[in-house]
Amino acid sequence: MQPESNLELAARHIAEGRRIVKRQRARIARLKALGCPIQGAEHTLTVFLSTLAIFEDHERLLRERGRQPTPSPRRPTEGSTAG
């Protein structure tokens, strides 16, 4: 079994984050229906959404990095000193 790539890990985190957000939204709906306070649950949802956005940004950056050519090693230019 091969280790998970960074992109695969990011995708897994996003999928799990979306499940968590969906559950939290359902929890808020149930609390509202019962007439319970929802401020804490809404704050938690905000944190979950912020975290999900971070995961999505990270995945986007990984995808962009994957489309860029790998930079070749830099060679010292004539007249420069290495070392």
C-alpha positions as CSV (number, residue, x, y, z in Angstrom):
1,M,0.0,0.0,0.0
2,Q,1.4,3.4,-1.0
3,P,1.4,6.3,1.4
4,E,-1.2,8.9,0.8
5,S,0.0,11.9,-1.2
6,N,-0.5,15.4,0.1
7,L,-3.2,16.0,-2.5
8,E,-5.1,12.8,-1.4
9,L,-4.8,13.8,2.2
10,A,-6.1,17.3,1.5
11,A,-9.1,15.8,-0.4
12,R,-9.8,13.5,2.5
13,H,-9.7,16.4,4.9
14,I,-12.1,18.4,2.7
15,A,-14.5,15.5,2.5
16,E,-14.5,15.0,6.2
17,G,-14.9,18.7,6.8
18,R,-17.9,18.8,4.6
19,R,-19.5,15.9,6.5
20,I,-18.8,17.8,9.8
21,V,-20.4,21.0,8.4
22,K,-23.4,19.1,7.2
23,R,-23.9,17.4,10.6
24,Q,-23.5,20.7,12.4
25,R,-26.1,22.4,10.2
26,A,-28.5,19.5,10.9
27,R,-27.8,19.9,14.6
28,I,-28.6,23.6,14.5
29,A,-31.9,22.9,12.7
30,R,-32.9,20.4,15.4
31,L,-32.0,22.8,18.1
32,K,-34.0,25.5,16.5
33,A,-37.0,23.2,16.1
34,L,-36.8,22.4,19.8
35,G,-36.6,26.1,20.7
36,C,-33.1,25.6,22.2
37,P,-30.4,28.3,22.1
38,I,-28.2,27.9,19.0
39,Q,-25.6,30.6,19.4
40,G,-22.9,28.2,20.5
41,A,-23.7,25.7,17.8
42,E,-23.6,28.6,15.2
43,H,-20.3,29.7,16.5
44,T,-19.0,26.1,16.2
45,L,-20.3,26.0,12.6
46,T,-18.4,29.2,11.8
47,V,-15.2,27.6,13.1
48,F,-15.9,24.5,11.0
49,L,-16.5,26.6,7.9
50,S,-13.3,28.5,8.4
51,T,-11.3,25.3,8.8
52,L,-12.9,23.9,5.7
53,A,-12.0,27.0,3.7
54,I,-8.4,26.5,4.9
55,F,-8.4,22.9,3.7
56,E,-9.9,24.0,0.3
57,D,-7.3,26.7,-0.1
58,H,-4.5,24.2,0.7
59,E,-5.8,21.7,-1.8
60,R,-6.0,24.5,-4.5
61,L,-2.4,25.5,-3.8
62,L,-1.3,21.8,-4.0
63,R,-3.1,21.5,-7.4
64,E,-1.5,24.7,-8.7
65,R,1.9,23.6,-7.5
66,G,1.4,20.3,-9.3
67,R,0.7,22.1,-12.6
68,Q,3.9,24.1,-12.4
69,P,7.1,22.7,-13.9
70,T,9.7,21.7,-11.3
71,P,12.4,24.4,-11.2
72,S,15.8,23.2,-12.2
73,P,18.6,23.6,-9.8
74,R,20.2,27.0,-10.0
75,R,23.8,27.2,-11.3
76,P,26.1,30.0,-10.2
77,T,26.3,32.6,-12.9
78,E,29.6,33.7,-14.4
79,G,31.4,36.1,-12.1
80,S,29.4,35.0,-9.0
81,T,31.0,33.2,-6.1
82,A,29.5,30.1,-4.7
83,G,29.8,29.0,-1.3
